[in-house]
Amino acid sequence: MTVFWALNPPIGKVALAHFPPMLLIAIRTGIAAILILAVFLARPEQRKPIRAGDWPRLLFLTLGLQIGNQVLFVNGLSRTSIAHAAFLYALVPIVVLLMAAAAGQEKVRAKKLLGMAIAIAGVMLLASERGGGSAAPTLAGDALAFCAVACFSGFTVLGKSERARYGSLTLTTLAYVSGALALQPVIWGWYGDFALLEVPWQGWAALLYMAIFPAVIGYLIYFWALGHAPASKIAAVQYIQPPLATVFGSLVLGEGVSS
């Protein structure tokens, strides 16, 4: 899961070289919906019927926070560097801890905060300075990426309790099916004349990677993990992603790891 998500920023940059951000996320979500729906239909023993009163809360969790995080991430990534996006995602464990404490799931302890601060400092030291990259960071891009961090953190905290009720497969299916339906106007409205057949194989390969590995497999694993450990511990995997993402960015795109 961590490797899948660490590869997402550099591979996302490849995809963004061939697709507008919103078209990319719309097609990605549609492909992910088809894949996860096939798994959902093939595993009837894992399906959980959703109670009528839970629909608003679950749609907020899945469509609002999970898909919202991905929409904000892709749009932010198109306007900032891989290093900046990765650094911002290193804040997820602290934001998750604070949200989990506010929700009564965990207690904020000085030792835990100190450990997180040291981890963030280590992340910034390992993957800090970006050399000649594929996109210069902008304030707008960083702001969108931070909003994505907030959505992902909220999704982590709220998803923990909902995962216990409905399981990872039901929630992931709801997220991508509702997201695909909501984003279809983007494909057929805004980009109806986009020349999809002219996109080279590299663009389609990058898009398929984003749909299969970080989107479907990554979130299934993440939801499963939320049922087996505190939210802040699960979110701590974000510390590994920035240095990995920066190294992968250097290999894939030539975004340097030092100036």
VEXVO-9123 format. One line per 3 residues: their letters; for each residue x, y, z of N, C-alpha, C, O, CB. Coordinates in pm, whole numbers, padded with zeros to 5 digits. Glycine has a CB too. Layout:
A = X,Y,Z,X,Y,Z,X,Y,Z,X,Y,Z,X,Y,Z; ...
This chain:
MTV = 00083,-00120,00000,00000,00000,00000,00086,00126,00000,00062,00218,-00077,-00094,00000,00121; 00188,00129,00087,00274,00246,00097,00347,00272,-00034,00357,00386,-00079,00374,00230,00210; 00399,00165,-00095,00469,00180,-00223,00371,00225,-00332,00405,00310,-00414,00537,00047,-00263
FWA = 00251,00166,-00334,00150,00208,-00432,00125,00358,-00423,00124,00427,-00524,00018,00130,-00411; 00106,00407,-00300,00075,00549,-00280,00196,00638,-00302,00182,00752,-00347,00019,00571,-00141; 00316,00589,-00272,00437,00669,-00295,00463,00686,-00444,00516,00789,-00487,00558,00604,-00228
LNP = 00426,00587,-00523,00442,00598,-00668,00335,00685,-00732,00349,00728,-00846,00440,00460,-00732; 00228,00711,-00659,00116,00785,-00716,00153,00926,-00761,00112,00966,-00871,00005,00793,-00615; 00229,01006,-00682,00264,01141,-00730,00345,01142,-00859,00306,01212,-00953,00340,01214,-00624
PIG = 00458,01068,-00870,00531,01075,-00997,00454,01017,-01114,00460,01070,-01225,00662,01003,-00984; 00382,00908,-01092,00303,00851,-01202,00185,00943,-01234,00144,00954,-01350,00252,00709,-01166; 00132,01008,-01132,00027,01108,-01156,00076,01222,-01242,00001,01274,-01325,-00024,01162,-01025
KVA = 00203,01261,-01224,00261,01367,-01308,00266,01323,-01455,00240,01402,-01545,00402,01403,-01259; 00299,01196,-01476,00300,01143,-01613,00160,01151,-01673,00143,01195,-01787,00352,00997,-01616; 00061,01108,-01597,-00077,01113,-01646,-00122,01256,-01673,-00191,01282,-01771,-00172,01047,-01545
LAH = -00082,01348,-01585,-00123,01488,-01601,-00058,01555,-01721,-00104,01661,-01766,-00089,01566,-01475; 00047,01496,-01774,00107,01549,-01896,00018,01522,-02018,00038,01581,-02124,00246,01489,-01918; -00079,01432,-02002,-00163,01392,-02115,-00312,01415,-02094,-00389,01414,-02190,-00141,01247,-02145
FPP = -00354,01436,-01968,-00495,01458,-01936,-00512,01584,-01852,-00427,01611,-01767,-00555,01335,-01862; -00618,01662,-01873,-00652,01769,-01778,-00684,01707,-01642,-00735,01595,-01637,-00773,01854,-01830; -00656,01778,-01532,-00673,01718,-01399,-00811,01659,-01373,-00821,01545,-01327,-00646,01821,-01295
MLL = -00918,01734,-01401,-01051,01684,-01369,-01092,01568,-01459,-01163,01477,-01415,-01153,01796,-01381; -01048,01569,-01585,-01077,01456,-01673,-01003,01332,-01624,-01057,01221,-01626,-01038,01488,-01819; -00880,01351,-01580,-00801,01240,-01526,-00871,01176,-01407,-00885,01054,-01402,-00662,01288,-01486
IAI = -00915,01257,-01312,-00977,01201,-01192,-01112,01138,-01226,-01151,01039,-01165,-00995,01309,-01085; -01184,01195,-01323,-01314,01138,-01361,-01298,01001,-01425,-01370,00908,-01390,-01387,01233,-01457; -01203,00987,-01518,-01182,00857,-01583,-01125,00758,-01483,-01167,00642,-01479,-01087,00871,-01704
RTG = -01031,00803,-01401,-00972,00715,-01300,-01080,00660,-01206,-01082,00541,-01175,-00865,00790,-01219; -01169,00748,-01161,-01274,00705,-01069,-01370,00609,-01138,-01417,00513,-01076,-01351,00826,-01014; -01400,00634,-01265,-01488,00544,-01339,-01428,00405,-01354,-01498,00305,-01336,-01517,00601,-01475
IAA = -01299,00398,-01387,-01233,00268,-01400,-01229,00197,-01265,-01256,00077,-01256,-01089,00285,-01455; -01195,00272,-01160,-01191,00213,-01026,-01329,00160,-00985,-01339,00055,-00921,-01142,00316,-00923; -01435,00233,-01023,-01571,00189,-00989,-01605,00057,-01056,-01663,-00031,-00994,-01673,00296,-01031
ILI = -01568,00043,-01183,-01595,-00083,-01254,-01521,-00199,-01188,-01577,-00307,-01170,-01554,-00071,-01403; -01395,-00176,-01154,-01314,-00283,-01094,-01367,-00324,-00957,-01384,-00443,-00930,-01168,-00238,-01081; -01394,-00226,-00871,-01438,-00258,-00735,-01580,-00315,-00736,-01613,-00399,-00652,-01432,-00134,-00645
LAV = -01663,-00271,-00831,-01799,-00325,-00840,-01795,-00473,-00880,-01876,-00552,-00833,-01883,-00245,-00941; -01701,-00509,-00966,-01686,-00650,-01005,-01648,-00734,-00884,-01700,-00844,-00865,-01580,-00665,-01116; -01557,-00684,-00802,-01518,-00756,-00680,-01636,-00765,-00584,-01661,-00870,-00525,-01398,-00686,-00611
FLA = -01709,-00655,-00570,-01825,-00650,-00480,-01930,-00754,-00519,-01984,-00823,-00433,-01888,-00509,-00481; -01958,-00764,-00649,-02059,-00860,-00695,-02011,-01004,-00682,-02091,-01096,-00667,-02095,-00830,-00840; -01879,-01022,-00689,-01823,-01157,-00679,-01808,-01206,-00536,-01784,-01324,-00513,-01690,-01163,-00748
RPE = -01821,-01116,-00438,-01802,-01153,-00298,-01927,-01120,-00216,-01923,-01030,-00133,-01679,-01080,-00238; -02038,-01192,-00239,-02162,-01160,-00168,-02151,-01173,-00017,-02224,-01107,00056,-02273,-01249,-00217; -02059,-01257,00030,-02047,-01277,00174,-01991,-01153,00245,-02003,-01140,00367,-01959,-01397,00203
QRK = -01929,-01062,00168,-01871,-00942,00228,-01961,-00819,00213,-01928,-00711,00262,-01737,-00913,00167; -02074,-00835,00146,-02164,-00720,00128,-02239,-00692,00257,-02283,-00784,00326,-02264,-00746,00014; -02252,-00565,00290,-02325,-00525,00409,-02436,-00428,00368,-02406,-00322,00312,-02230,-00460,00515
PIR = -02563,-00461,00393,-02671,-00368,00359,-02660,-00240,00439,-02633,-00242,00559,-02809,-00433,00383; -02680,-00128,00372,-02666,00003,00437,-02802,00048,00489,-02900,00051,00416,-02609,00108,00339; -02806,00082,00616,-02930,00131,00677,-02964,00268,00621,-02876,00350,00595,-02917,00136,00831
AGD = -03093,00293,00605,-03138,00418,00542,-03083,00541,00612,-03043,00637,00547,-03290,00424,00541; -03081,00539,00743,-03034,00656,00817,-02885,00680,00808,-02837,00787,00846,-03071,00643,00958; -02810,00581,00757,-02664,00594,00749,-02617,00652,00616,-02500,00690,00602,-02599,00460,00770
WPR = -02706,00661,00517,-02663,00706,00384,-02598,00844,00384,-02492,00859,00325,-02781,00707,00291; -02657,00946,00448,-02592,01078,00444,-02450,01075,00502,-02358,01134,00446,-02676,01179,00521; -02433,01007,00615,-02301,01002,00679,-02201,00925,00592,-02085,00966,00580,-02312,00936,00818
LLF = -02245,00814,00533,-02155,00735,00451,-02118,00805,00321,-02004,00795,00275,-02217,00600,00421; -02212,00877,00262,-02180,00954,00141,-02084,01068,00172,-01998,01100,00091,-02308,01009,00076; -02099,01129,00289,-02003,01232,00330,-01864,01171,00344,-01765,01230,00302,-02047,01298,00462
LTL = -01857,01052,00405,-01728,00985,00424,-01665,00945,00292,-01548,00974,00268,-01746,00862,00513; -01742,00878,00206,-01685,00819,00085,-01677,00919,-00030,-01569,00941,-00086,-01767,00701,00043; -01790,00979,-00066,-01790,01074,-00177,-01725,01205,-00137,-01643,01259,-00211,-01933,01099,-00225
GLQ = -01761,01257,-00019,-01708,01387,00023,-01562,01384,00061,-01484,01467,00013,-01787,01438,00137; -01522,01290,00147,-01385,01289,00199,-01291,01203,00115,-01183,01248,00079,-01385,01239,00341; -01330,01079,00083,-01239,00992,00009,-01221,01040,-00135,-01107,01061,-00179,-01290,00848,00009
IGN = -01330,01058,-00209,-01318,01107,-00346,-01275,01254,-00347,-01199,01295,-00434,-01452,01090,-00421; -01324,01332,-00250,-01280,01472,-00240,-01130,01482,-00223,-01067,01569,-00284,-01349,01540,-00125; -01072,01395,-00141,-00928,01393,-00124,-00857,01370,-00257,-00758,01436,-00287,-00887,01285,-00023
QVL = -00908,01277,-00337,-00842,01244,-00463,-00856,01356,-00566,-00763,01383,-00641,-00900,01115,-00519; -00973,01420,-00569,-00992,01534,-00660,-00897,01647,-00623,-00832,01705,-00711,-01139,01583,-00655; -00888,01679,-00495,-00799,01786,-00450,-00653,01749,-00472,-00573,01834,-00510,-00824,01816,-00302
FVN = -00619,01623,-00448,-00481,01579,-00466,-00435,01595,-00611,-00329,01651,-00637,-00465,01433,-00422; -00515,01547,-00705,-00476,01554,-00846,-00467,01699,-00891,-00373,01736,-00963,-00576,01478,-00934; -00563,01782,-00852,-00557,01924,-00890,-00441,01995,-00823,-00378,02082,-00884,-00688,01994,-00854
GLS = -00411,01960,-00698,-00295,02018,-00632,-00165,01972,-00695,-00074,02053,-00714,-00295,01982,-00485; -00156,01843,-00729,-00035,01789,-00790,-00005,01855,-00923,00112,01869,-00961,-00048,01640,-00808; -00109,01896,-00995,-00088,01961,-01125,-00030,02101,-01110,00016,02160,-01207,-00219,01969,-01202
RTS = -00031,02154,-00986,00015,02292,-00963,00132,02301,-00865,00174,02411,-00829,-00099,02375,-00911; 00186,02187,-00823,00298,02191,-00729,00394,02078,-00761,00369,01998,-00851,00249,02181,-00583; 00504,02072,-00686,00604,01969,-00709,00572,01843,-00631,00493,01845,-00537,00743,02020,-00671
IAH = 00633,01733,-00671,00616,01608,-00599,00663,01623,-00455,00598,01575,-00363,00691,01494,-00669; 00778,01690,-00437,00833,01706,-00302,00738,01782,-00211,00716,01742,-00097,00968,01779,-00308; 00681,01893,-00260,00588,01970,-00177,00464,01888,-00141,00420,01888,-00026,00545,02099,-00251
AAF = 00408,01817,-00239,00291,01735,-00212,00323,01627,-00110,00243,01599,-00020,00238,01671,-00342; 00441,01566,-00124,00480,01460,-00031,00499,01514,00110,00458,01451,00207,00608,01392,-00078; 00562,01632,00122,00583,01691,00254,00450,01720,00323,00434,01694,00442,00666,01820,00243
LYA = 00356,01774,00247,00226,01807,00306,00157,01680,00356,00091,01682,00460,00137,01880,00204; 00170,01571,00282,00108,01446,00327,00178,01388,00450,00122,01302,00518,00110,01345,00215; 00300,01434,00478,00365,01391,00602,00297,01449,00725,00321,01404,00837,00513,01432,00601
LVP = 00211,01550,00705,00136,01608,00817,00015,01523,00855,-00045,01546,00960,00090,01748,00782; -00021,01427,00772,-00142,01347,00797,-00145,01285,00937,-00248,01296,01004,-00153,01238,00693; -00037,01220,00984,-00047,01157,01117,-00082,01254,01229,-00159,01220,01319,00081,01089,01150
IVV = -00025,01375,01226,-00056,01472,01331,-00200,01520,01319,-00270,01530,01420,00040,01593,01325; -00244,01549,01197,-00383,01593,01178,-00479,01482,01220,-00581,01509,01283,-00408,01633,01030; -00446,01358,01186,-00530,01245,01226,-00535,01232,01377,-00642,01211,01434,-00478,01114,01164
LLM = -00421,01245,01443,-00418,01235,01589,-00506,01341,01653,-00582,01311,01745,-00274,01247,01641; -00496,01465,01605,-00578,01573,01662,-00726,01549,01637,-00809,01571,01726,-00535,01708,01603; -00760,01503,01516,-00901,01474,01486,-00951,01356,01568,-01063,01358,01618,-00919,01446,01336
AAA = -00868,01252,01581,-00907,01135,01659,-00926,01171,01806,-01016,01118,01872,-00802,01024,01646; -00843,01261,01857,-00858,01306,01995,-00989,01383,02011,-01060,01366,02110,-00739,01394,02037; -01019,01469,01913,-01144,01545,01919,-01266,01453,01912,-01371,01484,01969,-01149,01648,01805
AGQ = -01251,01340,01842,-01362,01245,01830,-01367,01146,01946,-01457,01062,01952,-01351,01169,01699; -01271,01157,02038,-01269,01067,02153,-01212,00930,02124,-01227,00839,02205,-01405,01052,02206; -01145,00914,02009,-01088,00784,01974,-00951,00762,02037,-00915,00649,02070,-01077,00772,01823
EKV = -00874,00869,02054,-00739,00858,02107,-00711,00975,02200,-00785,01073,02204,-00635,00854,01992; -00601,00962,02275,-00556,01069,02362,-00428,01129,02307,-00340,01057,02259,-00535,01017,02506; -00418,01261,02314,-00297,01330,02270,-00196,01326,02383,-00219,01383,02490,-00327,01477,02226
RAK = -00085,01259,02360,00020,01251,02461,00144,01321,02409,00175,01316,02290,00052,01103,02496; 00215,01387,02500,00333,01465,02462,00436,01376,02392,00500,01418,02296,00396,01532,02585; 00452,01253,02441,00551,01163,02382,00515,01131,02237,00603,01125,02151,00560,01033,02464
KLL = 00386,01111,02211,00343,01080,02074,00362,01200,01982,00408,01185,01869,00196,01036,02073; 00327,01320,02030,00348,01441,01950,00495,01463,01921,00531,01500,01809,00289,01563,02020; 00580,01442,02022,00724,01459,02002,00775,01361,01897,00854,01398,01810,00800,01441,02134
GMA = 00731,01236,01907,00772,01137,01809,00730,01174,01668,00807,01156,01573,00717,01002,01844; 00609,01226,01654,00561,01267,01522,00640,01386,01469,00672,01392,01350,00413,01302,01528; 00672,01481,01557,00750,01597,01516,00888,01556,01468,00938,01607,01368,00762,01698,01632
IAI = 00951,01462,01539,01082,01413,01499,01073,01341,01364,01160,01356,01279,01140,01318,01606; 00966,01263,01347,00948,01191,01220,00931,01288,01104,00989,01267,00997,00826,01098,01229; 00852,01394,01125,00833,01493,01018,00965,01562,00985,00996,01584,00868,00728,01598,01060
AGV = 01043,01595,01090,01173,01658,01067,01263,01565,00986,01336,01609,00897,01240,01695,01201; 01258,01436,01018,01338,01339,00944,01295,01329,00799,01378,01319,00709,01329,01205,01009; 01164,01330,00777,01112,01326,00640,01162,01446,00561,01206,01432,00447,00958,01323,00641
MLL = 01154,01564,00620,01195,01686,00550,01345,01686,00525,01391,01739,00424,01156,01809,00630; 01422,01627,00615,01567,01620,00596,01603,01524,00485,01694,01550,00406,01635,01578,00726; 01531,01411,00478,01562,01309,00379,01522,01349,00238,01590,01314,00141,01495,01181,00416
ASE = 01411,01422,00226,01354,01445,00092,01326,01591,00065,01233,01624,-00008,01227,01366,00075; 01406,01679,00124,01364,01818,00128,01381,01893,-00003,01280,01933,-00062,01440,01888,00232; 01500,01914,-00051,01521,02015,-00154,01499,01957,-00291,01556,01855,-00328,01661,02073,-00143
RGG = 01415,02025,-00367,01383,01983,-00503,01473,02055,-00601,01487,02178,-00596,01234,02010,-00536; 01534,01980,-00690,01613,02042,-00793,01528,02078,-00912,01414,02120,-00895,01725,01952,-00835; 01583,02063,-01033,01505,02093,-01152,01394,01994,-01169,01420,01878,-01200,01593,02095,-01275
GSA = 01272,02035,-01149,01159,01942,-01150,01068,01964,-01267,01093,02049,-01353,01080,01953,-01024; 00964,01886,-01269,00869,01892,-01380,00765,02000,-01358,00695,02038,-01452,00800,01759,-01398; 00752,02052,-01236,00657,02158,-01210,00700,02234,-01086,00728,02175,-00982,00514,02102,-01192
APT = 00706,02367,-01098,00742,02448,-00983,00624,02455,-00888,00509,02463,-00931,00786,02589,-01026; 00652,02450,-00756,00542,02459,-00660,00477,02596,-00662,00544,02696,-00684,00591,02427,-00520; 00347,02600,-00639,00274,02726,-00629,00193,02724,-00500,00165,02618,-00445,00182,02748,-00753
LAG = 00156,02843,-00454,00076,02852,-00332,-00059,02784,-00352,-00109,02716,-00263,00056,02999,-00292; -00119,02803,-00470,-00249,02740,-00497,-00237,02588,-00495,-00324,02520,-00439,-00304,02786,-00633; -00131,02534,-00555,-00112,02390,-00555,-00092,02336,-00415,-00148,02232,-00379,00005,02354,-00641
DAL = -00010,02406,-00336,00013,02363,-00198,-00115,02371,-00115,-00140,02284,-00031,00124,02447,-00133; -00196,02474,-00139,-00321,02489,-00065,-00417,02375,-00098,-00482,02320,-00009,-00387,02625,-00096; -00427,02340,-00226,-00513,02228,-00266,-00463,02097,-00205,-00543,02015,-00160,-00519,02216,-00419
AFC = -00331,02078,-00205,-00275,01956,-00146,-00303,01950,00004,-00331,01843,00057,-00124,01949,-00172; -00296,02066,00071,-00325,02065,00215,-00472,02035,00241,-00505,01964,00336,-00287,02201,00278; -00560,02087,00157,-00703,02053,00171,-00724,01903,00149,-00809,01842,00214,-00788,02134,00070
AVA = -00647,01845,00057,-00654,01700,00037,-00610,01627,00163,-00668,01525,00200,-00568,01658,-00082; -00505,01678,00228,-00459,01620,00355,-00570,01623,00459,-00591,01524,00530,-00334,01696,00407; -00640,01735,00469,-00749,01747,00566,-00860,01646,00536,-00913,01583,00627,-00807,01890,00565
CFS = -00894,01630,00407,-00996,01532,00369,-00951,01390,00403,-01029,01312,00458,-01028,01542,00219; -00827,01358,00371,-00777,01223,00397,-00773,01195,00547,-00803,01083,00590,-00638,01204,00336; -00736,01294,00625,-00730,01277,00771,-00869,01255,00828,-00889,01166,00911,-00664,01400,00837
GFT = -00965,01335,00783,-01103,01316,00828,-01157,01181,00786,-01228,01115,00862,-01192,01426,00773; -01123,01140,00664,-01164,01008,00615,-01107,00897,00703,-01176,00799,00731,-01120,00989,00470; -00982,00912,00745,-00919,00810,00829,-00990,00796,00963,-01017,00685,01008,-00772,00845,00852
VLG = -01021,00910,01026,-01084,00907,01159,-01228,00855,01150,-01266,00765,01225,-01082,01047,01222; -01306,00912,01059,-01446,00869,01047,-01458,00728,00989,-01549,00653,01024,-01523,00967,00960; -01364,00695,00901,-01370,00564,00838,-01345,00449,00933,-01389,00337,00909,-01271,00558,00728
KSE = -01275,00477,01042,-01245,00370,01138,-01373,00311,01197,-01388,00189,01204,-01155,00422,01249; -01463,00396,01241,-01587,00346,01301,-01680,00285,01196,-01746,00185,01222,-01659,00458,01376; -01685,00347,01078,-01774,00294,00974,-01723,00162,00918,-01801,00077,00877,-01789,00396,00861
RAR = -01592,00146,00916,-01534,00021,00867,-01579,-00095,00954,-01603,-00205,00904,-01380,00030,00864; -01591,-00072,01085,-01635,-00178,01175,-01778,-00220,01145,-01815,-00336,01166,-01624,-00132,01321; -01861,-00125,01097,-02001,-00157,01067,-02019,-00221,00931,-02096,-00316,00915,-02085,-00031,01075
YGS = -01947,-00169,00831,-01978,-00208,00693,-01866,-00280,00620,-01890,-00339,00514,-02016,-00087,00617; -01745,-00277,00671,-01636,-00346,00604,-01573,-00264,00493,-01634,-00169,00442,-01684,-00476,00549; -01452,-00302,00456,-01377,-00224,00357,-01436,-00234,00217,-01436,-00135,00144,-01234,-00270,00355
LTL = -01487,-00351,00179,-01537,-00367,00042,-01661,-00283,00016,-01670,-00217,-00087,-01567,-00514,00014; -01756,-00284,00108,-01878,-00205,00090,-01847,-00057,00083,-01902,00013,-00002,-01977,-00233,00205; -01760,-00008,00170,-01730,00135,00173,-01650,00179,00051,-01676,00285,-00005,-01654,00170,00300
TTL = -01554,00097,00009,-01475,00133,-00109,-01563,00131,-00234,-01548,00217,-00321,-01356,00036,-00127; -01653,00035,-00243,-01745,00029,-00357,-01836,00152,-00359,-01856,00212,-00464,-01830,-00099,-00352; -01890,00188,-00244,-01976,00306,-00237,-01900,00431,-00280,-01955,00516,-00350,-02031,00324,-00095
AYV = -01775,00443,-00237,-01696,00561,-00272,-01679,00575,-00422,-01706,00682,-00478,-01559,00554,-00204; -01635,00470,-00488,-01603,00483,-00630,-01727,00483,-00719,-01728,00550,-00823,-01512,00372,-00672; -01829,00410,-00682,-01951,00413,-00764,-02018,00550,-00752,-02057,00608,-00854,-02050,00302,-00720
SGA = -02031,00604,-00631,-02091,00737,-00615,-02002,00843,-00678,-02052,00938,-00738,-02114,00769,-00466; -01870,00828,-00664,-01779,00924,-00725,-01786,00922,-00876,-01786,01028,-00940,-01637,00896,-00682; -01794,00802,-00934,-01803,00792,-01080,-01931,00857,-01132,-01929,00927,-01232,-01798,00646,-01124
LAL = -02042,00833,-01063,-02169,00893,-01105,-02164,01046,-01094,-02214,01116,-01181,-02285,00839,-01020; -02103,01095,-00988,-02095,01240,-00968,-02004,01307,-01069,-02025,01423,-01106,-02047,01271,-00828; -01901,01234,-01116,-01801,01295,-01204,-01830,01274,-01352,-01758,01329,-01436,-01666,01240,-01171
QPV = -01932,01196,-01387,-01961,01174,-01529,-01986,01304,-01606,-01943,01315,-01720,-02081,01084,-01542; -02056,01404,-01548,-02073,01530,-01622,-01941,01594,-01663,-01936,01667,-01762,-02152,01628,-01539; -01835,01567,-01587,-01704,01622,-01622,-01659,01564,-01756,-01610,01637,-01843,-01599,01592,-01512
IWG = -01675,01432,-01771,-01630,01367,-01895,-01715,01411,-02014,-01662,01450,-02117,-01635,01215,-01880; -01846,01404,-01998,-01935,01426,-02111,-01972,01573,-02130,-02020,01611,-02237,-02061,01346,-02094; -01951,01655,-02030,-01983,01796,-02041,-01861,01881,-02073,-01851,01938,-02182,-02045,01844,-01914
WYG = -01770,01891,-01979,-01655,01979,-01997,-01559,01930,-02105,-01502,02011,-02178,-01581,01992,-01866; -01540,01798,-02116,-01434,01746,-02204,-01489,01652,-02310,-01422,01557,-02350,-01329,01674,-02121; -01610,01678,-02356,-01671,01591,-02456,-01594,01586,-02586,-01602,01486,-02658,-01809,01636,-02483
DFA = -01518,01691,-02617,-01443,01694,-02743,-01295,01661,-02723,-01215,01678,-02816,-01457,01829,-02808; -01258,01615,-02604,-01117,01581,-02579,-01079,01458,-02661,-01154,01361,-02666,-01092,01555,-02427; -00963,01464,-02726,-00919,01356,-02817,-00856,01242,-02737,-00734,01231,-02729,-00819,01411,-02922
LLE = -00940,01157,-02678,-00889,01047,-02597,-00804,00951,-02678,-00707,00895,-02626,-01005,00972,-02533; -00838,00929,-02805,-00765,00834,-02888,-00625,00883,-02921,-00540,00804,-02964,-00841,00806,-03015; -00599,01011,-02902,-00466,01064,-02931,-00372,01059,-02811,-00254,01093,-02822,-00478,01207,-02979
VPW = -00423,01017,-02696,-00338,01005,-02577,-00244,00886,-02596,-00292,00777,-02627,-00425,00987,-02448; -00112,00903,-02579,-00019,00792,-02599,-00031,00687,-02489,-00097,00708,-02387,00124,00845,-02604; 00032,00574,-02512,00020,00462,-02419,00071,00498,-02280,00021,00447,-02180,00096,00341,-02471
QGW = 00172,00587,-02274,00225,00624,-02142,00118,00689,-02055,00111,00664,-01935,00344,00718,-02158; 00035,00774,-02117,-00072,00840,-02042,-00175,00740,-01992,-00219,00748,-01877,-00139,00944,-02128; -00214,00646,-02078,-00313,00546,-02037,-00256,00450,-01933,-00326,00410,-01841,-00362,00467,-02159
AAL = -00128,00414,-01948,-00066,00325,-01849,-00061,00391,-01712,-00088,00327,-01611,00076,00286,-01894; -00026,00520,-01710,-00022,00592,-01583,-00161,00601,-01521,-00177,00582,-01400,00036,00733,-01602; -00261,00629,-01604,-00399,00639,-01553,-00446,00504,-01497,-00508,00499,-01391,-00494,00687,-01665
LYM = -00416,00396,-01569,-00458,00264,-01522,-00389,00228,-01391,-00450,00169,-01302,-00428,00157,-01627; -00261,00263,-01380,-00191,00238,-01252,-00263,00311,-01139,-00288,00252,-01034,-00044,00284,-01260; -00296,00439,-01160,-00362,00518,-01055,-00498,00460,-01018,-00538,00467,-00902,-00378,00662,-01101
AIF = -00568,00404,-01115,-00701,00349,-01088,-00695,00216,-01015,-00778,00189,-00928,-00778,00333,-01218; -00597,00132,-01050,-00593,-00003,-00995,-00523,-00009,-00860,-00578,-00062,-00764,-00524,-00097,-01093; -00403,00045,-00852,-00320,00019,-00734,-00344,00117,-00619,-00383,00072,-00512,-00175,00025,-00774
PAV = -00322,00248,-00635,-00351,00336,-00521,-00500,00345,-00490,-00539,00348,-00373,-00298,00475,-00548; -00584,00349,-00593,-00727,00374,-00572,-00799,00252,-00516,-00861,00261,-00409,-00792,00416,-00701; -00793,00139,-00585,-00870,00022,-00542,-00794,-00061,-00438,-00841,-00076,-00325,-00906,-00065,-00662
IGY = -00679,-00114,-00476,-00606,-00203,-00385,-00558,-00127,-00261,-00570,-00177,-00149,-00486,-00266,-00457; -00505,-00006,-00280,-00455,00072,-00167,-00562,00102,-00064,-00539,00087,00056,-00396,00200,-00216; -00680,00144,-00110,-00786,00179,-00014,-00849,00056,00050,-00892,00063,00165,-00894,00260,-00083
LIY = -00855,-00056,-00020,-00903,-00179,00044,-00811,-00219,00159,-00858,-00257,00266,-00912,-00293,-00060; -00680,-00210,00135,-00584,-00242,00241,-00596,-00142,00356,-00592,-00180,00473,-00439,-00242,00186; -00610,-00014,00322,-00617,00090,00425,-00740,00073,00513,-00731,00082,00636,-00618,00229,00360
FWA = -00854,00048,00452,-00976,00024,00529,-00960,-00099,00619,-01001,-00097,00735,-01098,00005,00436; -00899,-00205,00565,-00876,-00325,00646,-00787,-00291,00766,-00815,-00334,00878,-00811,-00437,00561; -00680,-00215,00742,-00588,-00181,00850,-00655,-00097,00959,-00620,-00109,01076,-00468,-00106,00794
LGH = -00751,-00013,00920,-00820,00070,01019,-00895,-00014,01122,-00925,00033,01231,-00917,00165,00950; -00926,-00136,01086,-00994,-00224,01181,-00901,-00297,01275,-00946,-00373,01361,-01075,-00323,01106; -00770,-00275,01259,-00674,-00353,01338,-00574,-00268,01416,-00487,-00323,01482,-00600,-00445,01248
APA = -00585,-00135,01409,-00490,-00050,01483,-00551,00089,01497,-00642,00124,01422,-00352,-00043,01410; -00502,00170,01593,-00550,00308,01607,-00526,00388,01479,-00432,00362,01404,-00481,00377,01725; -00613,00485,01455,-00606,00564,01332,-00471,00632,01315,-00417,00636,01205,-00717,00668,01329
SKI = -00416,00688,01425,-00289,00760,01414,-00174,00667,01378,-00081,00709,01309,-00258,00832,01545; -00179,00541,01423,-00074,00446,01387,-00083,00408,01240,00019,00397,01172,-00082,00321,01474; -00205,00389,01191,-00221,00357,01050,-00176,00475,00964,-00109,00456,00862,-00369,00322,01018
AAV = -00211,00596,01006,-00173,00715,00928,-00023,00737,00928,00028,00807,00840,-00243,00837,00984; 00048,00679,01024,00193,00700,01034,00268,00645,00914,00385,00679,00893,00246,00637,01160; 00205,00558,00833,00272,00511,00712,00302,00627,00618,00387,00615,00529,00187,00405,00640
QYI = 00233,00740,00637,00259,00857,00553,00402,00907,00567,00453,00972,00476,00162,00969,00587; 00468,00878,00679,00606,00922,00697,00700,00856,00597,00803,00914,00560,00652,00893,00838; 00666,00737,00553,00753,00665,00460,00736,00717,00318,00828,00707,00237,00724,00515,00465
QPP = 00620,00772,00288,00590,00808,00150,00670,00925,00094,00713,00917,-00020,00446,00838,00139; 00692,01036,00169,00763,01149,00109,00901,01115,00055,00929,01150,-00060,00776,01257,00210; 00990,01049,00132,01120,01016,00072,01107,00921,-00045,01180,00934,-00144,01211,00957,00176
LAT = 01015,00823,-00035,00995,00732,-00147,00942,00806,-00269,00990,00784,-00381,00898,00620,-00108; 00844,00894,-00249,00786,00969,-00360,00891,01058,-00426,00893,01071,-00548,00668,01054,-00312; 00978,01119,-00345,01082,01206,-00399,01182,01126,-00480,01224,01169,-00588,01153,01282,-00287
VFG = 01222,01010,-00429,01315,00923,-00503,01250,00874,-00632,01313,00877,-00737,01359,00804,-00416; 01126,00829,-00624,01056,00783,-00744,01040,00898,-00844,01051,00878,-00965,00917,00725,-00707; 01013,01019,-00792,01001,01135,-00880,01130,01164,-00952,01130,01202,-01069,00958,01256,-00801
SLV = 01243,01146,-00882,01373,01166,-00944,01397,01063,-01054,01450,01095,-01160,01484,01158,-00839; 01357,00938,-01027,01378,00832,-01125,01285,00845,-01246,01327,00825,-01360,01358,00696,-01060; 01159,00879,-01219,01059,00882,-01327,01064,01012,-01406,01055,01011,-01528,00919,00863,-01269
LGE = 01078,01125,-01334,01063,01255,-01398,01188,01342,-01394,01195,01444,-01463,00952,01330,-01333; 01288,01302,-01316,01407,01384,-01303,01393,01495,-01203,01473,01588,-01204,01442,01441,-01433; 01293,01488,-01113,01284,01585,-01004,01393,01552,-00905,01389,01448,-00839,01143,01585,-00936
GVS = 01490,01641,-00894,01606,01613,-00812,01576,01607,-00665,01477,01664,-00619,01711,01714,-00835; 01662,01536,-00590,01647,01527,-00446,01736,01626,-00374,01733,01633,-00251,01677,01388,-00399; 01812,01700,-00446,01892,01806,-00384,01919,01911,-00487,01912,01885,-00608,02026,01750,-00326
S = 01951,02033,-00440,01979,02142,-00532,02128,02165,-00542,02172,02253,-00616,01908,02270,-00489
